[in-house]
Amino acid sequence: MGSAIPPRTVKELVVSSARWLEGRGVEEARLDAELLVAAALQKSRLGLWLVHDMPVDGVVLDRAREAIQRRGRGEPVAYILGEQEFHGHCFKVTRATLIPRPETEHLVDEALSLLPARADGLRPQVVDLGTGTGCIAISLALARPDLEVTAVDISADALAVAAGNAERLGAGIHCVNQDMFAFLAGAGGFDLVLSNPPYITEGERASLQREVRDWEPELALMSGEDPLRFHARLAAHLVTALKPRGHALMELPALDGVGLQRAKELGTGFTTRCVNDLAGIPRVLVLSRNAASGG
């Protein structure tokens, strides 16, 4: 950020930062400027406007300029701040993890609706495959302390973030550093299997926002040529992974009619349905196993 006349107040800093970001093609320039200036001041976004006439000192100005410059280069706000809110909790994020997104909260909400408390006092067994920040597993464990939740990720760096988030938020989860398919091949008896698997195809790579394409981990994003490649592989393990009357929930990409029908046919012998997000887009695939399908 170059300016002949440095901003003198918090409000001037926000305005000049937003203008600078707009010039670099940042879509939500004003929001991002507010969040980053607030962080430089060590305040919330709301608290920012309680001090909008406050003079800006050199320390705050330097912190804010560094953050704004990083955003101008395309780095997502969540990575700059090192955190992202999800399901009412604040999760630490790094470039080893995907940034939690609001649409994934539907996965958590649907899971909670499918897991009534057990009358026998046993703890329902839940596994989150490809856990990343741990946002799904931890949100479930915090909402339902009676659950036995396992979080699996092939990335040791991502799993370390999940373990740290669990400890900081007080969630009792078990973390496993393993390929999700290798894990399922050696485990079973789950009441619920959840995953937000990779589903972006190579053909979609060029059209991705630079914030996603250039910054978020490819391992957690890309599925090759088939958006449902990981969904299909997961579905193939469900007969042995799930208990009778167990459920599997997987986040879906935006699919056309043909793709959606294929998704619904993945679980042979399972009852399938989709849960829409707030925009009316099918977002969560639910595969339910009945007792007659193998148990």
BAFI-3210 file (N, C-alpha, C; in Angstrom, 3 decimals, decimal comma, padded with zeros to 6 digits):
// residues 295
n [1|2|3|4|5|6|7|8|9|10|11|12|13|14|15|16|17|18|19|20|21|22|23|24|25|26|27|28|29|30|31|32|33|34|35|36|37|38|39|40|41|42|43|44|45|46|47|48|49|50|51|52|53|54|55|56|57|58|59|60|61|62|63|64|65|66|67|68|69|70|71|72|73|74|75|76|77|78|79|80|81|82|83|84|85|86|87|88|89|90|91|92|93|94|95|96|97|98|99|100|101|102|103|104|105|106|107|108|109|110|111|112|113|114|115|116|117|118|119|120|121|122|123|124|125|126|127|128|129|130|131|132|133|134|135|136|137|138|139|140|141|142|143|144|145|146|147|148|149|150|151|152|153|154|155|156|157|158|159|160|161|162|163|164|165|166|167|168|169|170|171|172|173|174|175|176|177|178|179|180|181|182|183|184|185|186|187|188|189|190|191|192|193|194|195|196|197|198|199|200|201|202|203|204|205|206|207|208|209|210|211|212|213|214|215|216|217|218|219|220|221|222|223|224|225|226|227|228|229|230|231|232|233|234|235|236|237|238|239|240|241|242|243|244|245|246|247|248|249|250|251|252|253|254|255|256|257|258|259|260|261|262|263|264|265|266|267|268|269|270|271|272|273|274|275|276|277|278|279|280|281|282|283|284|285|286|287|288|289|290|291|292|293|294|295]
n.u [000,840|000,777|000,935|000,746|-000,081|-000,309|-002,935|-004,818|-006,683|-008,618|-010,891|-010,122|-008,035|-009,366|-010,958|-009,023|-007,646|-009,624|-010,126|-007,661|-007,585|-009,797|-008,788|-007,182|-008,757|-010,173|-013,053|-014,794|-013,896|-014,277|-015,339|-013,241|-011,169|-012,116|-012,115|-009,385|-008,130|-009,368|-008,279|-005,607|-005,818|-006,456|-009,116|-012,661|-014,692|-017,011|-016,176|-014,391|-015,717|-016,315|-014,157|-013,589|-012,725|-010,306|-006,839|-004,330|-001,572|001,957|002,618|000,182|-000,498|001,565|001,099|-001,469|-001,034|000,704|-000,996|-003,058|-001,636|-000,946|-003,495|-004,093|-002,447|-003,847|-004,111|-006,250|-008,475|-008,922|-006,584|-004,730|-005,609|-005,560|-007,659|-011,092|-014,606|-016,961|-019,934|-020,566|-018,199|-014,736|-012,202|-008,812|-006,840|-004,633|-002,433|-002,317|-004,806|-008,187|-010,274|-012,885|-016,306|-019,537|-021,529|-020,836|-021,703|-024,231|-023,805|-023,050|-025,378|-027,283|-026,211|-026,463|-029,226|-029,703|-028,792|-030,073|-030,125|-028,838|-030,737|-029,604|-027,368|-024,892|-022,123|-022,629|-020,862|-018,772|-017,228|-015,101|-013,955|-011,064|-010,502|-009,293|-009,317|-010,695|-013,225|-015,795|-015,836|-015,195|-017,222|-019,427|-018,699|-018,680|-021,337|-022,579|-021,553|-021,743|-021,013|-018,692|-016,074|-014,089|-011,428|-010,043|-007,200|-005,060|-003,003|-000,459|000,144|-002,302|-003,822|-002,566|-003,382|-006,133|-006,081|-005,034|-007,086|-009,157|-008,188|-008,017|-010,680|-011,889|-012,867|-013,476|-011,971|-010,743|-007,790|-006,568|-003,889|-004,034|-004,648|-007,922|-009,322|-007,767|-008,069|-010,854|-010,884|-009,865|-011,482|-014,703|-018,248|-019,517|-021,825|-022,213|-020,795|-018,886|-017,949|-016,253|-015,329|-012,640|-013,689|-013,378|-012,833|-010,204|-010,831|-012,147|-010,279|-008,994|-011,003|-011,409|-011,593|-008,826|-008,061|-008,750|-007,597|-004,824|-004,036|-005,347|-005,107|-004,220|-004,516|-006,807|-008,713|-008,837|-010,176|-009,450|-010,566|-013,187|-015,868|-017,138|-015,454|-014,185|-016,446|-017,691|-015,795|-015,816|-018,468|-018,358|-017,208|-019,079|-020,788|-019,357|-018,376|-020,445|-022,819|-025,844|-028,658|-027,113|-025,640|-024,302|-022,803|-022,050|-020,494|-021,563|-020,556|-021,700|-024,051|-025,266|-028,424|-027,958|-025,564|-026,411|-028,287|-026,601|-025,096|-027,043|-027,321|-025,100|-024,846|-025,448|-028,156|-028,677|-030,711|-031,141|-030,841|-030,953|-029,813|-030,651|-028,826|-028,942|-029,383|-030,893|-029,550|-028,609|-026,676|-025,747|-025,222|-027,019|-026,708|-028,388|-028,335|-030,301|-031,534|-031,912|-030,056|-027,718|-027,261]
n.v [-001,187|002,014|005,390|008,854|010,512|009,343|007,447|008,965|008,292|005,508|005,072|006,315|004,616|002,208|002,932|003,701|001,298|-000,451|000,735|000,334|-002,477|-002,956|-002,011|-004,072|-006,113|-007,472|-008,981|-008,574|-006,138|-004,046|-005,364|-007,177|-005,375|-004,172|-006,381|-007,027|-004,673|-004,418|-006,675|-005,880|-003,913|-005,446|-005,956|-006,739|-006,889|-005,395|-003,891|-002,254|-000,013|001,429|002,861|004,482|007,072|007,172|007,965|006,545|004,635|004,030|001,301|-000,123|000,703|-000,442|-003,169|-003,465|-002,719|-004,740|-006,982|-006,220|-006,031|-008,710|-009,752|-008,452|-009,802|-012,048|-013,891|-015,699|-014,238|-015,757|-017,305|-015,299|-014,204|-016,515|-018,012|-019,202|-018,962|-021,505|-023,200|-021,884|-021,845|-020,946|-021,753|-022,621|-022,170|-023,281|-023,253|-025,903|-026,885|-026,997|-024,087|-023,766|-023,785|-022,164|-023,784|-026,362|-026,677|-027,722|-030,426|-031,094|-030,335|-032,080|-034,525|-034,394|-034,495|-037,089|-038,669|-039,731|-039,819|-042,762|-045,370|-047,464|-046,543|-046,759|-045,331|-043,606|-044,336|-042,403|-041,261|-038,953|-038,361|-037,267|-034,901|-032,337|-029,153|-030,204|-029,314|-030,437|-032,868|-031,893|-030,011|-031,714|-033,287|-031,357|-030,528|-032,902|-034,518|-037,180|-038,690|-040,885|-039,843|-040,052|-038,652|-038,524|-038,118|-037,935|-036,170|-035,238|-032,696|-031,323|-032,836|-032,241|-029,620|-030,057|-031,558|-029,650|-027,723|-029,222|-029,611|-026,952|-026,120|-027,868|-030,401|-033,827|-035,852|-038,508|-038,677|-039,760|-040,461|-041,267|-042,689|-042,303|-044,439|-046,660|-046,647|-047,197|-049,741|-051,243|-050,853|-050,605|-050,787|-048,340|-045,841|-043,559|-042,169|-039,579|-037,185|-034,567|-034,737|-034,445|-032,763|-031,217|-030,950|-031,506|-030,091|-027,920|-026,442|-024,110|-022,215|-021,683|-019,531|-017,403|-017,359|-019,849|-021,679|-021,026|-021,109|-022,868|-026,296|-028,619|-031,364|-031,697|-030,676|-031,478|-033,834|-035,219|-036,328|-036,930|-035,739|-037,169|-039,147|-039,766|-039,972|-042,244|-044,224|-044,140|-044,904|-047,547|-048,814|-048,850|-050,952|-052,614|-050,728|-049,402|-049,760|-051,770|-049,833|-047,595|-044,458|-042,588|-039,516|-037,233|-034,372|-032,655|-031,613|-028,922|-030,252|-031,386|-032,638|-035,283|-035,934|-035,710|-037,756|-039,911|-039,704|-040,348|-043,006|-044,267|-045,762|-048,895|-050,819|-049,157|-046,645|-043,538|-039,970|-036,391|-033,406|-030,057|-026,936|-023,514|-022,108|-023,751|-025,748|-029,104|-030,378|-032,157|-035,567|-038,271|-041,480|-044,236|-047,115|-049,961|-052,458|-054,824|-054,818|-056,071|-056,572]
n.w [000,000|-001,039|-000,160|-000,355|001,678|004,803|006,386|008,994|010,912|012,250|010,662|008,236|007,575|007,087|004,884|002,941|002,703|001,752|-000,724|-001,971|-002,105|-003,758|-006,153|-006,819|-007,528|-005,533|-004,352|-002,080|-000,885|001,024|003,296|003,822|004,349|006,690|008,463|008,562|009,405|011,875|013,134|013,234|015,099|017,197|017,805|017,579|014,587|015,009|017,196|015,974|014,949|017,119|017,633|015,498|015,061|016,248|016,478|014,341|015,195|014,503|014,809|014,568|011,999|010,454|010,925|009,848|007,168|006,274|006,431|004,661|002,272|001,903|001,483|-000,889|-002,611|-002,989|-000,933|001,215|003,648|005,955|006,218|006,643|009,069|010,501|011,437|011,441|011,635|012,440|012,661|015,041|016,474|016,857|014,697|014,362|011,464|008,867|006,003|005,497|005,687|004,457|004,277|006,527|005,498|005,251|004,018|004,656|007,201|007,027|006,871|009,468|010,890|009,786|010,547|013,344|013,549|012,879|014,877|017,492|021,109|022,619|024,054|025,372|026,580|025,406|023,562|020,594|017,592|015,609|012,621|011,012|007,898|006,295|007,802|008,103|009,442|011,511|011,914|011,452|012,947|015,525|016,009|016,156|018,380|020,388|020,415|021,048|023,556|024,200|022,057|020,416|018,760|015,895|014,089|010,921|008,863|006,050|005,929|008,011|008,924|008,683|010,473|012,857|013,193|013,566|015,957|017,686|017,587|018,745|021,355|022,245|022,129|023,799|023,049|022,989|020,940|018,825|017,055|013,922|011,849|008,752|005,506|004,256|003,047|003,573|006,306|006,570|005,510|007,532|009,685|011,329|012,114|012,594|013,588|012,219|009,352|008,071|005,568|003,881|000,976|-001,533|-004,499|-006,766|-010,191|-012,672|-014,950|-013,928|-012,638|-013,735|-013,615|-010,982|-008,088|-007,398|-004,758|-003,833|-005,707|-005,692|-003,054|-001,186|000,048|-002,404|-002,182|-000,660|-002,272|-005,062|-007,356|-009,591|-012,751|-012,271|-010,444|-008,465|-007,638|-005,156|-003,562|-004,635|-004,047|-001,264|-000,774|-001,542|000,613|002,608|003,351|005,041|006,817|008,149|010,802|011,048|010,191|010,182|009,021|006,269|005,442|002,950|001,628|-001,288|-004,610|-006,787|-008,893|-012,090|-013,381|-014,267|-012,942|-010,298|-010,130|-010,489|-008,145|-006,244|-006,745|-005,817|-003,446|-003,375|-002,392|-000,303|001,260|-000,227|-000,140|-000,639|000,931|000,816|000,493|001,753|-000,533|-002,025|-003,340|-003,861|-001,330|000,603|000,562|001,698|002,810|003,879|005,791|006,069|008,395|007,037|005,024|005,505|008,155]
ca.u [000,000|001,536|000,072|001,534|-000,527|-000,747|-004,219|-004,633|-007,636|-009,036|-011,816|-009,344|-007,260|-010,292|-011,358|-007,893|-007,344|-010,658|-009,905|-006,477|-007,973|-010,675|-007,938|-006,516|-009,770|-010,741|-014,499|-015,385|-012,781|-014,592|-015,432|-011,902|-010,413|-012,603|-011,661|-007,938|-007,793|-009,809|-007,285|-004,414|-006,139|-006,805|-010,512|-013,625|-015,161|-017,944|-015,407|-013,681|-016,459|-016,363|-012,918|-013,294|-012,032|-009,053|-005,630|-003,624|-000,136|002,804|002,579|-001,068|-000,424|002,443|000,411|-002,579|-000,506|001,214|-002,146|-003,752|-000,802|-001,117|-004,813|-003,999|-001,777|-004,776|-004,190|-007,551|-008,501|-008,827|-005,182|-004,044|-006,006|-005,262|-008,846|-012,354|-015,740|-017,744|-020,928|-020,545|-016,907|-013,626|-011,217|-007,528|-006,606|-003,342|-002,480|-002,422|-006,213|-009,218|-010,974|-014,269|-017,293|-020,877|-022,344|-020,482|-022,475|-025,391|-023,366|-023,117|-026,776|-027,964|-025,671|-027,084|-030,629|-029,755|-028,180|-030,758|-029,417|-029,098|-031,388|-028,776|-026,248|-023,657|-021,765|-022,632|-019,538|-018,791|-015,913|-015,008|-012,869|-010,506|-011,034|-008,772|-009,273|-011,477|-014,435|-016,975|-015,715|-015,210|-018,567|-020,292|-018,312|-019,093|-022,796|-023,003|-020,414|-021,923|-020,517|-017,292|-015,764|-012,746|-011,099|-009,000|-006,649|-003,790|-002,007|-000,067|000,064|-003,716|-004,286|-002,034|-004,291|-007,374|-005,822|-004,914|-008,419|-009,913|-007,696|-008,349|-012,131|-012,355|-013,630|-012,815|-011,990|-009,573|-007,219|-005,840|-003,160|-004,094|-005,509|-009,295|-009,758|-007,046|-008,712|-012,137|-010,635|-009,515|-012,363|-016,126|-019,142|-019,833|-023,204|-022,226|-019,573|-019,016|-016,791|-016,304|-014,212|-012,273|-014,636|-013,120|-012,180|-009,126|-011,439|-012,628|-009,165|-008,718|-012,089|-011,475|-011,084|-007,391|-007,930|-008,854|-006,647|-003,420|-003,726|-005,845|-004,349|-004,716|-004,870|-008,163|-009,605|-008,916|-010,635|-009,106|-011,532|-014,534|-016,177|-017,665|-014,509|-014,021|-017,757|-017,924|-014,893|-016,325|-019,707|-018,027|-016,787|-020,085|-021,411|-018,588|-018,056|-021,617|-023,705|-027,230|-029,336|-026,146|-025,776|-023,113|-023,099|-020,945|-020,790|-021,607|-020,350|-022,885|-024,186|-026,433|-029,380|-027,334|-024,616|-027,144|-028,862|-025,496|-024,771|-028,080|-027,219|-023,801|-024,967|-026,303|-028,774|-028,883|-031,674|-030,392|-031,555|-030,071|-030,204|-030,310|-028,320|-029,879|-029,655|-031,689|-028,664|-028,314|-025,349|-025,330|-025,739|-027,250|-026,916|-028,831|-028,349|-031,337|-031,079|-031,971|-028,999|-026,468|-026,996]
ca.v [000,000|003,243|006,564|010,055|011,003|008,187|007,624|009,480|007,674|004,146|005,137|006,600|003,419|001,249|003,435|003,623|-000,122|-000,999|001,275|-000,330|-003,852|-002,897|-001,832|-005,347|-007,096|-008,206|-008,813|-008,004|-005,316|-003,295|-006,329|-007,684|-004,287|-004,029|-007,520|-006,991|-003,520|-004,775|-007,584|-005,089|-003,187|-006,470|-005,748|-007,367|-005,999|-004,455|-002,966|-001,318|001,225|002,189|003,653|004,881|008,368|007,057|008,093|005,287|004,750|003,369|-000,155|-000,588|000,959|-001,444|-004,465|-003,438|-002,681|-006,072|-007,864|-005,781|-006,413|-010,158|-009,959|-007,968|-010,833|-013,156|-014,783|-015,589|-013,577|-016,760|-017,671|-014,133|-014,121|-017,791|-018,580|-019,107|-019,424|-022,595|-023,783|-021,180|-021,971|-020,374|-022,781|-022,236|-022,715|-023,035|-023,646|-027,360|-027,251|-026,198|-023,106|-024,197|-022,974|-022,271|-024,870|-027,618|-026,768|-028,591|-031,779|-031,229|-030,264|-033,315|-035,588|-034,288|-034,905|-038,530|-039,370|-039,596|-040,436|-044,197|-045,786|-048,465|-045,876|-046,883|-044,108|-043,753|-044,271|-041,472|-040,992|-037,865|-038,743|-036,063|-033,955|-030,968|-028,410|-030,902|-028,532|-031,306|-033,772|-031,140|-029,439|-032,805|-033,674|-030,308|-030,543|-034,180|-035,127|-038,623|-039,370|-041,298|-039,265|-040,254|-037,752|-039,161|-037,332|-038,447|-035,119|-035,076|-031,265|-031,001|-033,505|-031,484|-028,471|-030,582|-031,916|-028,395|-027,139|-030,025|-029,316|-025,569|-025,985|-028,812|-031,490|-035,116|-036,644|-039,345|-038,313|-040,844|-040,026|-042,406|-042,583|-042,617|-045,741|-047,659|-046,663|-047,893|-051,153|-051,930|-050,436|-050,750|-050,651|-046,937|-045,371|-042,444|-041,847|-038,266|-036,706|-033,513|-035,235|-033,633|-032,954|-030,294|-031,669|-030,799|-029,160|-026,745|-025,781|-022,775|-021,289|-021,475|-018,274|-017,523|-017,624|-021,305|-022,369|-020,754|-021,085|-023,991|-027,517|-029,377|-032,705|-031,685|-030,061|-032,007|-035,223|-035,757|-036,046|-037,304|-035,048|-038,115|-040,265|-040,114|-040,388|-043,621|-045,104|-044,206|-045,682|-048,962|-049,332|-048,633|-052,187|-053,085|-049,636|-048,951|-050,669|-051,736|-048,561|-046,509|-043,451|-041,911|-038,184|-036,692|-033,110|-032,773|-030,427|-028,562|-031,264|-031,319|-033,703|-036,583|-036,147|-035,902|-039,097|-040,846|-039,647|-041,060|-044,440|-044,768|-046,732|-050,022|-051,407|-048,128|-045,589|-042,305|-038,706|-035,221|-032,257|-028,811|-025,814|-022,384|-021,648|-024,770|-026,644|-030,336|-030,170|-033,305|-036,875|-039,119|-042,895|-044,882|-048,569|-050,565|-053,699|-055,926|-054,716|-056,746|-056,595]
ca.w [000,000|-001,082|000,000|-000,071|002,983|005,580|007,067|010,346|011,835|011,917|009,531|007,031|007,256|006,478|003,568|002,007|002,503|000,874|-002,068|-002,506|-002,434|-004,928|-007,319|-007,113|-007,897|-004,395|-004,479|-000,862|-000,422|002,246|004,398|004,130|004,973|008,072|009,258|008,735|010,258|013,226|013,692|013,540|016,334|018,190|018,135|016,696|013,524|015,639|018,032|015,098|014,737|018,368|017,707|014,123|015,040|016,989|015,657|014,049|015,460|013,522|014,975|013,963|010,563|009,850|010,974|008,900|005,797|005,933|006,202|003,450|001,131|001,715|000,864|-002,256|-003,409|-003,159|000,219|001,877|004,958|007,024|006,415|007,211|010,473|011,141|012,065|010,724|012,432|011,861|013,571|016,324|017,137|016,101|014,403|013,788|010,124|008,234|004,596|005,414|005,809|003,808|005,112|006,739|004,786|005,843|003,468|005,309|008,439|006,784|007,168|010,925|011,310|009,402|011,395|014,666|013,456|012,657|015,998|018,788|022,232|022,703|025,294|026,053|027,233|024,633|022,848|019,136|016,985|014,480|012,034|010,034|007,005|005,681|008,795|007,948|010,706|012,524|012,206|011,495|014,088|016,783|016,192|016,613|019,734|021,318|020,496|021,617|024,251|024,341|020,867|020,298|017,451|015,351|012,985|010,113|007,756|005,531|006,147|009,412|009,261|008,901|011,687|013,993|013,366|014,145|017,352|018,429|017,729|019,707|022,701|022,603|022,289|024,808|022,422|023,105|019,710|018,593|015,757|013,258|010,654|007,838|004,328|004,679|002,538|004,367|007,621|006,470|005,230|008,771|010,785|011,015|013,256|012,857|013,457|011,279|008,612|007,444|004,817|002,862|000,169|-002,701|-005,605|-007,870|-011,287|-013,362|-015,887|-013,197|-011,966|-014,263|-013,289|-009,539|-007,556|-007,108|-003,327|-003,675|-006,587|-005,401|-001,633|-000,383|-000,269|-003,551|-001,721|-000,122|-003,253|-006,421|-007,468|-010,903|-013,817|-011,816|-009,195|-007,478|-007,508|-003,748|-003,056|-005,061|-003,287|000,107|-000,768|-001,683|001,916|003,638|003,820|006,196|007,743|008,894|011,517|010,568|010,449|010,199|007,967|005,753|004,920|002,167|000,952|-002,742|-005,455|-007,574|-009,929|-012,959|-013,107|-014,483|-011,857|-009,054|-010,172|-010,254|-006,716|-005,493|-007,028|-005,377|-002,367|-003,729|-001,209|000,706|000,984|-000,444|-000,314|-000,609|001,740|000,120|001,272|001,832|-001,895|-002,700|-004,083|-003,130|-000,763|001,404|000,181|002,854|002,496|005,101|005,711|006,912|009,026|006,083|004,008|005,896|009,581]
c.u [000,878|000,615|000,941|001,189|-001,038|-002,095|-003,998|-005,540|-007,961|-009,948|-011,063|-008,535|-008,146|-010,642|-010,220|-007,523|-008,345|-010,463|-008,716|-006,805|-008,889|-009,848|-007,185|-007,512|-010,340|-012,237|-015,128|-014,342|-013,085|-014,666|-014,052|-011,053|-010,822|-012,072|-010,161|-007,479|-008,212|-008,792|-006,006|-004,583|-006,436|-008,211|-011,386|-014,019|-016,141|-017,192|-014,652|-014,395|-016,727|-015,147|-012,576|-012,599|-010,689|-007,846|-004,945|-002,141|000,653|002,761|001,339|-001,022|000,437|001,764|-000,685|-002,071|000,025|000,057|-002,874|-002,950|-000,907|-002,461|-004,792|-003,303|-002,645|-004,916|-005,535|-007,445|-008,308|-007,387|-004,392|-004,331|-005,660|-006,447|-010,071|-013,464|-016,491|-018,652|-020,836|-019,238|-015,810|-012,532|-009,936|-007,378|-005,176|-003,474|-002,453|-003,880|-007,086|-009,774|-012,409|-015,259|-018,685|-021,682|-022,045|-021,200|-023,720|-025,055|-023,485|-024,573|-027,525|-027,480|-026,332|-028,533|-030,768|-029,241|-028,931|-029,944|-029,810|-029,684|-030,517|-027,549|-024,929|-023,394|-021,814|-021,242|-019,604|-017,372|-016,041|-013,761|-012,378|-010,844|-010,523|-008,625|-009,950|-012,824|-015,688|-016,940|-015,862|-016,579|-019,540|-019,978|-018,730|-020,609|-023,318|-021,818|-020,547|-021,388|-019,054|-016,856|-014,297|-012,555|-009,894|-008,517|-005,306|-002,656|-001,713|-000,163|-001,377|-004,207|-003,772|-002,888|-005,586|-007,193|-005,696|-006,248|-009,248|-009,493|-008,129|-009,839|-012,705|-013,203|-012,831|-012,958|-010,701|-009,056|-006,363|-005,218|-003,070|-004,926|-006,909|-009,742|-009,036|-007,660|-010,012|-011,956|-010,342|-010,405|-013,816|-016,956|-019,481|-021,330|-023,311|-020,845|-019,801|-017,765|-017,175|-015,143|-013,824|-013,270|-014,464|-012,337|-011,074|-009,686|-011,934|-011,497|-008,988|-009,780|-012,233|-011,037|-009,616|-007,157|-007,969|-007,728|-005,199|-003,041|-004,189|-005,207|-004,995|-005,195|-006,311|-009,190|-009,887|-009,264|-010,268|-010,155|-012,980|-014,849|-016,659|-016,719|-014,371|-015,341|-018,013|-017,043|-015,349|-017,571|-019,420|-017,615|-017,920|-020,729|-020,681|-018,343|-019,221|-022,307|-025,049|-027,903|-028,351|-026,326|-024,400|-023,541|-021,867|-021,366|-020,666|-021,147|-021,677|-022,952|-025,371|-027,328|-028,784|-026,377|-025,312|-027,767|-027,781|-025,118|-025,761|-028,008|-025,913|-023,923|-025,928|-026,838|-028,997|-030,038|-030,905|-031,325|-030,528|-030,672|-029,741|-029,680|-029,311|-030,218|-030,489|-030,873|-028,439|-026,863|-024,840|-026,015|-025,832|-027,534|-027,231|-028,941|-029,464|-030,860|-031,025|-030,811|-027,677|-026,259|-028,026]
c.v [001,240|004,441|007,754|010,604|009,810|008,464|008,038|008,815|006,255|004,155|005,395|005,376|002,369|001,674|003,295|002,168|-000,759|-000,531|000,572|-001,768|-003,903|-002,792|-003,094|-006,480|-007,915|-007,916|-008,133|-007,129|-004,612|-004,232|-006,815|-006,619|-004,114|-005,149|-007,427|-005,802|-003,794|-005,698|-006,840|-004,301|-004,123|-006,241|-006,578|-006,382|-004,976|-003,420|-001,935|000,027|002,001|003,090|004,243|006,235|008,331|007,223|006,736|005,485|003,894|001,850|-000,737|-000,429|-000,089|-002,815|-004,536|-003,482|-004,047|-007,017|-007,506|-006,146|-007,908|-010,447|-009,525|-008,946|-012,085|-014,071|-014,607|-014,959|-014,585|-017,182|-016,510|-014,024|-015,392|-018,435|-018,368|-019,644|-020,515|-023,155|-023,191|-021,266|-021,408|-021,425|-022,162|-022,905|-022,407|-023,455|-025,161|-027,812|-026,412|-025,187|-023,585|-023,218|-023,186|-023,447|-026,209|-027,767|-027,630|-030,047|-032,048|-031,255|-031,554|-034,481|-035,572|-034,749|-036,418|-039,347|-039,119|-040,261|-041,911|-044,561|-046,764|-047,868|-045,997|-045,605|-044,359|-043,509|-043,456|-041,311|-039,903|-038,108|-037,541|-034,853|-032,528|-030,265|-029,151|-030,265|-029,401|-032,166|-033,026|-030,531|-030,502|-033,185|-032,630|-030,291|-031,788|-034,868|-036,635|-039,398|-039,781|-040,916|-039,507|-039,342|-038,310|-038,201|-037,903|-037,444|-034,969|-033,610|-030,846|-031,607|-032,803|-030,251|-028,931|-030,913|-030,674|-027,712|-027,892|-029,709|-027,919|-025,403|-026,975|-029,935|-032,786|-035,922|-037,447|-039,064|-039,447|-040,314|-041,201|-042,040|-043,052|-044,010|-046,875|-047,772|-047,466|-049,384|-051,934|-051,585|-050,610|-050,535|-049,219|-046,665|-044,292|-042,258|-040,530|-037,938|-035,512|-033,807|-034,264|-033,858|-031,953|-031,029|-030,827|-029,775|-027,887|-025,918|-024,335|-021,754|-021,039|-020,060|-018,447|-017,837|-019,121|-021,994|-022,230|-020,931|-022,314|-025,306|-028,358|-030,765|-032,784|-031,156|-030,921|-033,490|-035,861|-035,387|-036,252|-036,614|-035,983|-039,302|-040,708|-040,571|-041,856|-044,594|-045,237|-045,081|-047,179|-049,611|-049,386|-049,910|-052,732|-051,990|-049,286|-050,083|-050,736|-050,458|-047,401|-045,599|-042,948|-040,587|-037,669|-035,370|-033,306|-031,487|-030,051|-029,516|-030,976|-032,520|-035,091|-036,917|-036,422|-037,298|-040,147|-040,889|-040,457|-042,564|-045,047|-045,892|-047,853|-050,683|-050,425|-047,216|-044,283|-041,110|-037,581|-034,132|-030,998|-027,798|-024,657|-021,815|-022,660|-025,745|-027,915|-030,330|-031,381|-034,563|-037,728|-040,534|-043,613|-046,389|-049,097|-051,926|-054,841|-055,922|-055,309|-056,800|-057,263]
c.w [000,000|-000,998|000,367|001,307|003,781|006,245|008,520|011,360|011,375|010,704|008,231|006,603|006,581|005,058|002,560|001,709|001,554|-000,561|-002,734|-002,914|-003,651|-006,208|-007,713|-007,295|-006,765|-004,331|-003,265|-000,164|000,899|003,459|004,807|004,812|006,433|008,962|009,555|009,571|011,694|013,893|014,061|014,832|017,497|018,732|017,204|015,608|014,086|016,466|017,230|015,030|016,020|018,509|016,350|014,030|015,757|016,056|015,493|014,327|014,465|013,593|014,302|012,453|009,861|009,815|009,925|007,467|005,368|005,597|004,911|002,207|000,853|001,048|-000,593|-003,174|-003,562|-001,968|000,922|003,267|006,083|007,283|007,021|008,703|011,238|011,804|011,198|011,618|011,677|012,946|014,982|017,082|016,233|015,947|013,853|012,432|009,700|006,772|004,415|005,410|004,879|004,793|005,293|006,103|005,355|005,312|004,123|006,652|008,263|007,085|008,669|011,394|010,982|010,254|012,771|014,645|013,322|013,840|017,307|019,889|022,338|024,061|026,081|026,723|026,509|023,839|021,349|018,565|015,694|013,948|010,978|009,196|006,218|006,529|008,641|009,281|011,843|012,770|012,291|012,749|015,413|017,043|016,689|018,059|020,764|021,504|021,204|022,296|024,439|023,135|021,038|018,890|017,089|014,150|012,243|009,040|007,347|005,757|007,637|009,839|009,523|010,207|012,943|014,260|014,029|015,625|018,223|018,630|018,760|021,139|023,149|022,887|023,294|024,262|022,522|021,829|019,623|017,183|015,200|011,974|009,683|006,614|004,692|004,226|003,253|005,754|007,568|006,216|006,504|009,939|010,361|012,262|013,604|012,702|012,393|010,672|007,896|006,647|003,951|001,927|-000,938|-003,829|-006,748|-008,956|-011,918|-014,346|-015,239|-012,601|-012,423|-013,865|-011,787|-009,172|-007,198|-005,638|-003,041|-004,431|-006,118|-003,936|-000,851|-000,843|-001,371|-003,147|-001,248|-001,114|-004,471|-006,453|-008,799|-011,939|-013,379|-010,497|-008,084|-007,258|-006,051|-003,130|-003,381|-004,269|-001,837|000,185|-000,833|-000,360|002,934|004,169|005,046|007,230|008,662|009,646|010,788|011,069|010,631|008,999|007,538|005,140|004,196|001,529|-000,554|-003,422|-006,096|-008,763|-010,825|-012,661|-013,241|-013,340|-010,542|-009,001|-009,929|-008,777|-005,899|-005,692|-006,527|-004,355|-002,713|-002,463|-000,080|000,285|000,852|-000,577|-000,248|000,273|001,023|001,065|001,212|000,466|-002,680|-003,513|-003,265|-002,642|000,011|000,882|001,426|002,383|003,802|004,887|006,604|007,395|008,031|005,101|004,474|007,374|010,367]
res [m|g|s|a|i|p|p|r|t|v|k|e|l|v|v|s|s|a|r|w|l|e|g|r|g|v|e|e|a|r|l|d|a|e|l|l|v|a|a|a|l|q|k|s|r|l|g|l|w|l|v|h|d|m|p|v|d|g|v|v|l|d|r|a|r|e|a|i|q|r|r|g|r|g|e|p|v|a|y|i|l|g|e|q|e|f|h|g|h|c|f|k|v|t|r|a|t|l|i|p|r|p|e|t|e|h|l|v|d|e|a|l|s|l|l|p|a|r|a|d|g|l|r|p|q|v|v|d|l|g|t|g|t|g|c|i|a|i|s|l|a|l|a|r|p|d|l|e|v|t|a|v|d|i|s|a|d|a|l|a|v|a|a|g|n|a|e|r|l|g|a|g|i|h|c|v|n|q|d|m|f|a|f|l|a|g|a|g|g|f|d|l|v|l|s|n|p|p|y|i|t|e|g|e|r|a|s|l|q|r|e|v|r|d|w|e|p|e|l|a|l|m|s|g|e|d|p|l|r|f|h|a|r|l|a|a|h|l|v|t|a|l|k|p|r|g|h|a|l|m|e|l|p|a|l|d|g|v|g|l|q|r|a|k|e|l|g|t|g|f|t|t|r|c|v|n|d|l|a|g|i|p|r|v|l|v|l|s|r|n|a|a|s|g|g]
***
